[in-house]
Amino acid sequence: MYIKIKNNHIEFIKSANPYLIFATIFAFVIGLYYSLFQSPPDYIQGDSMRIMYIHVPSAWFALMTYSILAGSCVLWFITRNPLFNVVARS
């Protein structure tokens, strides 16, 4: 079953992409600053504890990214909706 969507949805997503990239980088820099420089050291492990503030969210983000990629590819195979193809390519 092919679901036809309007082309303006894809154009809107393509035009919003630079703003979303900027917002992502801005949020990443703010989070990196607070996790590495503003957080207090652990009372047992000291400053080496701060690596978990980077490692654990990165692992969860990678799992989320692969899940979204797999889901959009499966949905594209089922529906042939070009929006899922754009999500998978981005």
VEXZA-612939 format. One record per atom (N, C-alpha, C): residue in three letters; residue number from 1; z, x negated, y. Coordinates in Angstrom, 1 decimal, decimal comma. Example, Ala and Ser with C-alpha at 12.3 -4.5 7.8 and 13.67 -1.06 7.14 Angstrom:
r  k  w  u  v
ALA  1  7,8  -13,2  -5,7
ALA  1  7,8  -12,3  -4,5
ALA  1  7,8  -13,2  -3,3
SER  2  7,1  -12,8  -2,2
SER  2  7,1  -13,7  -1,1
SER  2  7,9  -12,9  0,0
***
This chain:
r  k  w  u  v
MET  1  0,0  -0,8  -1,2
MET  1  0,0  0,0  0,0
MET  1  0,0  -0,9  1,2
TYR  2  -1,0  -0,7  2,1
TYR  2  -1,1  -1,5  3,3
TYR  2  -0,6  -0,7  4,5
ILE  3  0,4  -1,3  5,1
ILE  3  1,0  -0,7  6,3
ILE  3  0,4  -1,3  7,5
LYS  4  -0,4  -0,6  8,3
LYS  4  -1,0  -1,2  9,5
LYS  4  -0,1  -1,1  10,7
ILE  5  0,2  -2,2  11,3
ILE  5  1,0  -2,2  12,5
ILE  5  0,1  -2,6  13,7
LYS  6  0,6  -2,2  14,8
LYS  6  -0,1  -2,5  16,0
LYS  6  0,0  -4,0  16,3
ASN  7  -1,1  -4,5  16,9
ASN  7  -1,2  -6,0  17,2
ASN  7  -0,2  -6,4  18,3
ASN  8  0,3  -5,4  19,1
ASN  8  1,2  -5,8  20,2
ASN  8  2,5  -6,2  19,7
HIS  9  2,9  -5,8  18,5
HIS  9  4,2  -6,3  18,0
HIS  9  4,2  -7,8  17,7
ILE  10  3,1  -8,2  17,1
ILE  10  2,9  -9,6  16,8
ILE  10  2,8  -10,4  18,1
GLU  11  2,1  -9,9  19,0
GLU  11  1,9  -10,6  20,3
GLU  11  3,3  -10,7  21,0
PHE  12  4,1  -9,6  20,9
PHE  12  5,4  -9,7  21,6
PHE  12  6,3  -10,8  20,9
ILE  13  6,2  -10,8  19,6
ILE  13  7,0  -11,9  18,9
ILE  13  6,5  -13,3  19,3
LYS  14  5,2  -13,4  19,4
LYS  14  4,7  -14,8  19,7
LYS  14  5,1  -15,1  21,2
SER  15  5,1  -14,1  22,1
SER  15  5,5  -14,4  23,5
SER  15  7,0  -14,6  23,6
ALA  16  7,8  -14,0  22,8
ALA  16  9,3  -14,2  22,9
ALA  16  9,7  -15,5  22,2
ASN  17  8,9  -16,1  21,4
ASN  17  9,3  -17,3  20,6
ASN  17  9,8  -18,5  21,5
PRO  18  9,2  -18,8  22,6
PRO  18  9,7  -20,0  23,4
PRO  18  11,1  -19,7  23,9
TYR  19  11,4  -18,4  24,3
TYR  19  12,7  -18,1  24,8
TYR  19  13,7  -18,1  23,7
LEU  20  13,3  -17,7  22,5
LEU  20  14,3  -17,7  21,4
LEU  20  14,6  -19,2  21,0
ILE  21  13,5  -20,0  21,1
ILE  21  13,8  -21,5  20,8
ILE  21  14,7  -22,1  21,7
PHE  22  14,5  -21,8  23,0
PHE  22  15,5  -22,3  24,1
PHE  22  16,9  -21,8  23,8
ALA  23  17,0  -20,5  23,5
ALA  23  18,4  -20,0  23,3
ALA  23  19,0  -20,6  22,1
THR  24  18,2  -20,9  21,0
THR  24  18,8  -21,5  19,8
THR  24  19,2  -22,9  20,1
ILE  25  18,4  -23,7  20,8
ILE  25  18,8  -25,1  21,2
ILE  25  20,0  -25,1  22,1
PHE  26  20,1  -24,2  23,0
PHE  26  21,3  -24,1  23,9
PHE  26  22,5  -23,8  23,1
ALA  27  22,5  -22,8  22,3
ALA  27  23,6  -22,5  21,5
ALA  27  24,0  -23,6  20,5
PHE  28  23,0  -24,3  20,0
PHE  28  23,3  -25,4  19,1
PHE  28  24,0  -26,6  19,9
VAL  29  23,6  -26,9  21,1
VAL  29  24,2  -27,9  21,8
VAL  29  25,7  -27,6  22,2
ILE  30  25,9  -26,3  22,6
ILE  30  27,2  -25,9  23,0
ILE  30  28,1  -25,9  21,8
GLY  31  27,7  -25,4  20,6
GLY  31  28,5  -25,5  19,4
GLY  31  28,8  -26,9  18,9
LEU  32  27,8  -27,8  19,1
LEU  32  28,0  -29,2  18,7
LEU  32  29,0  -29,8  19,6
TYR  33  29,0  -29,6  20,9
TYR  33  29,9  -30,1  21,8
TYR  33  31,4  -29,7  21,4
TYR  34  31,5  -28,4  21,2
TYR  34  32,9  -27,9  20,9
TYR  34  33,4  -28,3  19,6
SER  35  32,5  -28,4  18,6
SER  35  33,0  -28,8  17,3
SER  35  33,3  -30,2  17,1
LEU  36  32,6  -31,1  17,9
LEU  36  32,8  -32,5  17,7
LEU  36  33,8  -33,1  18,8
PHE  37  33,8  -32,5  20,0
PHE  37  34,6  -33,2  21,0
PHE  37  35,8  -32,3  21,5
GLN  38  35,7  -31,0  21,4
GLN  38  36,8  -30,2  21,9
GLN  38  37,8  -29,8  20,8
SER  39  37,4  -29,9  19,5
SER  39  38,3  -29,5  18,5
SER  39  39,4  -30,6  18,2
PRO  40  40,6  -30,2  18,0
PRO  40  41,7  -31,2  17,7
PRO  40  41,5  -31,8  16,3
PRO  41  41,9  -33,1  16,2
PRO  41  41,8  -33,7  14,8
PRO  41  42,9  -33,1  13,9
ASP  42  42,5  -33,1  12,6
ASP  42  43,4  -32,6  11,6
ASP  42  44,6  -33,5  11,4
TYR  43  45,8  -32,9  11,1
TYR  43  47,0  -33,7  11,0
TYR  43  47,0  -34,6  9,8
ILE  44  46,2  -34,3  8,7
ILE  44  46,2  -35,1  7,5
ILE  44  45,0  -36,0  7,5
GLN  45  43,8  -35,5  7,7
GLN  45  42,6  -36,3  7,6
GLN  45  42,1  -36,9  9,0
GLY  46  42,6  -36,4  10,0
GLY  46  42,3  -37,0  11,3
GLY  46  40,9  -36,6  11,8
ASP  47  40,2  -37,5  12,4
ASP  47  38,8  -37,2  12,9
ASP  47  37,8  -37,0  11,8
SER  48  38,0  -37,5  10,6
SER  48  37,0  -37,3  9,6
SER  48  36,9  -35,8  9,1
MET  49  37,8  -35,0  9,5
MET  49  37,7  -33,6  9,2
MET  49  36,6  -32,9  9,9
ARG  50  36,2  -33,4  11,0
ARG  50  35,2  -32,7  11,9
ARG  50  33,8  -32,7  11,3
ILE  51  33,6  -33,5  10,3
ILE  51  32,3  -33,4  9,6
ILE  51  32,1  -32,0  8,9
MET  52  33,2  -31,4  8,5
MET  52  33,0  -30,0  7,9
MET  52  32,6  -29,0  8,9
TYR  53  32,8  -29,2  10,2
TYR  53  32,3  -28,3  11,2
TYR  53  30,8  -28,4  11,3
ILE  54  30,2  -29,4  10,9
ILE  54  28,7  -29,6  10,9
ILE  54  28,1  -29,2  9,5
HIS  55  28,7  -29,8  8,5
HIS  55  28,2  -29,7  7,1
HIS  55  28,2  -28,2  6,6
VAL  56  29,3  -27,5  6,7
VAL  56  29,4  -26,2  6,1
VAL  56  28,4  -25,2  6,8
PRO  57  28,4  -25,1  8,2
PRO  57  27,4  -24,2  8,8
PRO  57  26,0  -24,6  8,5
SER  58  25,7  -25,9  8,4
SER  58  24,3  -26,3  8,0
SER  58  23,9  -25,9  6,6
ALA  59  24,8  -25,9  5,7
ALA  59  24,5  -25,5  4,3
ALA  59  24,3  -24,0  4,3
TRP  60  25,2  -23,2  5,0
TRP  60  25,0  -21,8  5,1
TRP  60  23,7  -21,4  5,8
PHE  61  23,3  -22,1  6,8
PHE  61  22,1  -21,8  7,5
PHE  61  20,9  -22,1  6,7
ALA  62  20,9  -23,2  5,9
ALA  62  19,8  -23,5  5,0
ALA  62  19,7  -22,4  3,9
LEU  63  20,8  -21,9  3,4
LEU  63  20,7  -20,8  2,4
LEU  63  20,2  -19,6  3,0
MET  64  20,6  -19,2  4,2
MET  64  20,1  -18,1  4,9
MET  64  18,6  -18,2  5,2
THR  65  18,1  -19,4  5,6
THR  65  16,7  -19,6  5,9
THR  65  15,9  -19,4  4,6
TYR  66  16,3  -20,0  3,5
TYR  66  15,5  -19,9  2,3
TYR  66  15,5  -18,4  1,8
SER  67  16,6  -17,7  2,0
SER  67  16,7  -16,3  1,6
SER  67  15,8  -15,4  2,4
ILE  68  15,7  -15,7  3,7
ILE  68  14,8  -14,9  4,6
ILE  68  13,3  -15,2  4,2
LEU  69  13,0  -16,5  3,9
LEU  69  11,7  -16,9  3,5
LEU  69  11,3  -16,2  2,2
ALA  70  12,2  -16,2  1,3
ALA  70  11,9  -15,6  0,0
ALA  70  11,7  -14,1  0,1
GLY  71  12,6  -13,5  0,9
GLY  71  12,5  -12,0  1,1
GLY  71  11,2  -11,6  1,8
SER  72  10,9  -12,4  2,9
SER  72  9,7  -12,0  3,6
SER  72  8,4  -12,2  2,8
CYS  73  8,4  -13,2  1,9
CYS  73  7,2  -13,5  1,1
CYS  73  7,1  -12,4  0,0
VAL  74  8,2  -11,9  -0,5
VAL  74  8,2  -10,8  -1,5
VAL  74  7,7  -9,5  -0,9
LEU  75  8,3  -9,3  0,3
LEU  75  7,9  -8,0  1,0
LEU  75  6,4  -8,1  1,5
TRP  76  5,9  -9,3  1,8
TRP  76  4,5  -9,4  2,2
TRP  76  3,6  -9,1  0,9
PHE  77  4,0  -9,6  -0,2
PHE  77  3,2  -9,4  -1,5
PHE  77  3,2  -7,9  -1,8
ILE  78  4,3  -7,2  -1,5
ILE  78  4,4  -5,8  -1,9
ILE  78  3,7  -4,9  -0,9
THR  79  3,9  -5,2  0,4
THR  79  3,3  -4,3  1,5
THR  79  2,1  -4,8  2,1
ARG  80  1,8  -6,1  2,1
ARG  80  0,7  -6,7  2,8
ARG  80  0,8  -6,5  4,3
ASN  81  2,0  -6,4  4,8
ASN  81  2,3  -6,2  6,2
ASN  81  2,2  -7,6  6,9
PRO  82  1,4  -7,7  7,9
PRO  82  1,2  -9,0  8,6
PRO  82  2,5  -9,5  9,3
LEU  83  3,4  -8,6  9,6
LEU  83  4,6  -9,1  10,2
LEU  83  5,5  -9,9  9,3
PHE  84  5,5  -9,6  8,0
PHE  84  6,2  -10,4  7,1
PHE  84  5,6  -11,8  6,9
ASN  85  4,2  -11,9  7,0
ASN  85  3,5  -13,1  7,0
ASN  85  3,9  -14,0  8,2
VAL  86  4,1  -13,4  9,4
VAL  86  4,5  -14,2  10,5
VAL  86  5,9  -14,7  10,4
VAL  87  6,8  -13,9  9,8
VAL  87  8,2  -14,3  9,6
VAL  87  8,2  -15,5  8,6
ALA  88  7,4  -15,4  7,5
ALA  88  7,4  -16,5  6,5
ALA  88  6,8  -17,7  7,1
ARG  89  5,8  -17,6  8,0
ARG  89  5,2  -18,8  8,5
ARG  89  6,1  -19,5  9,6
SER  90  6,9  -18,7  10,3
SER  90  7,7  -19,3  11,3
SER  90  9,0  -19,9  10,8
***
